Amino acid sequence: MKKLFFILIIAVSLLSSTTYAKTMYVTDTLYIMARRQPGLDFKIVDQLSSNERVTFLRAEESWAEVSFRDKKTGWVLKRFLTEETPKPIQIAEFKKTVTAQAEKIAVLEKENIALKKGKAEMVEVISNLKIENQSLKEVPYRIILLLTGVGIFLFGCVVSMIIQRKSRRRKSSLSF
């Protein structure tokens, strides 16, 4: 029983300690001193922070003379300088690019929806035109059938008139 109670107390204490934990990060902000002359003994002109843009002017041993905000100049240790664009600046530029691309995608998606709608309308128009085309193809056959029918009717009328004339002539010749 004492073991169970002891295990329960340990479990509760372990669980309660994790509830108070929170995630934190170590900052990478670094400040370097810009000095009047190359060397640690000279007066500090200003502080430069991480990712701050400077213009390299010249170098002496492990020191570099740089120009920074408001055309100030000073000497800093070369090991703190890099030609690579800092990651936070690259990330900010990528975020701008991503935002611009997302806006373009939204515009293209709207255009795609409009084009799909237009396509559906065109498919319907094409379908109607095919039906109309088919009916127009049938018109000459109907006209031919009509003309054939009219021709047969007229032929029948002519034959009938000829037969009636012949039968009248025979009757008239018999009646003498």
PyMOL commands that set and color helices and strands:
alter all, ss='L'
color gray80, all
select helices_A, chain A and resi 2-19+69-71+78-80+87-174
alter helices_A, ss='H'
color red, helices_A
select strands_A, chain A and resi 31-35+44-49+55-60+63-68+72-77
alter strands_A, ss='S'
color yellow, strands_A
deselect
rebuild
show_as cartoon
